[in-house]
Amino acid sequence: MTTDKRPNSWSDPEYVSGIVGVIATGTLFLYSALVDSAPSVETIGFIVLWIFLPMGLAYEIAQRRG
């Protein structure tokens, strides 16, 4: 038997948080392409927050709405 793990709707919390993560990552790549400096340890931590914080918030919002 196979288990189908695709989301059932657009408001599935895992789907929403995944999309937000992809958008946040793309935004950070765009930003890094525009800036000509090497990232420091603090910058890497800041980048991780800018990816996981929106993903977590989107997951919680989608879970409460759905």
ChimeraX attribute file (.defattr): number of C-alpha atoms within 10 A of each C-alpha:
attribute: neighborCount
match mode: 1-to-1
recipient: residues
	/A:1	3
	/A:2	4
	/A:3	5
	/A:4	7
	/A:5	6
	/A:6	9
	/A:7	12
	/A:8	9
	/A:9	10
	/A:10	11
	/A:11	17
	/A:12	17
	/A:13	23
	/A:14	19
	/A:15	18
	/A:16	22
	/A:17	23
	/A:18	17
	/A:19	14
	/A:20	21
	/A:21	20
	/A:22	13
	/A:23	15
	/A:24	20
	/A:25	17
	/A:26	13
	/A:27	14
	/A:28	16
	/A:29	11
	/A:30	11
	/A:31	11
	/A:32	13
	/A:33	10
	/A:34	9
	/A:35	9
	/A:36	8
	/A:37	8
	/A:38	7
	/A:39	12
	/A:40	9
	/A:41	8
	/A:42	9
	/A:43	11
	/A:44	11
	/A:45	11
	/A:46	11
	/A:47	16
	/A:48	14
	/A:49	12
	/A:50	16
	/A:51	19
	/A:52	16
	/A:53	16
	/A:54	17
	/A:55	23
	/A:56	18
	/A:57	15
	/A:58	22
	/A:59	21
	/A:60	16
	/A:61	15
	/A:62	18
	/A:63	14
	/A:64	9
	/A:65	10
	/A:66	11
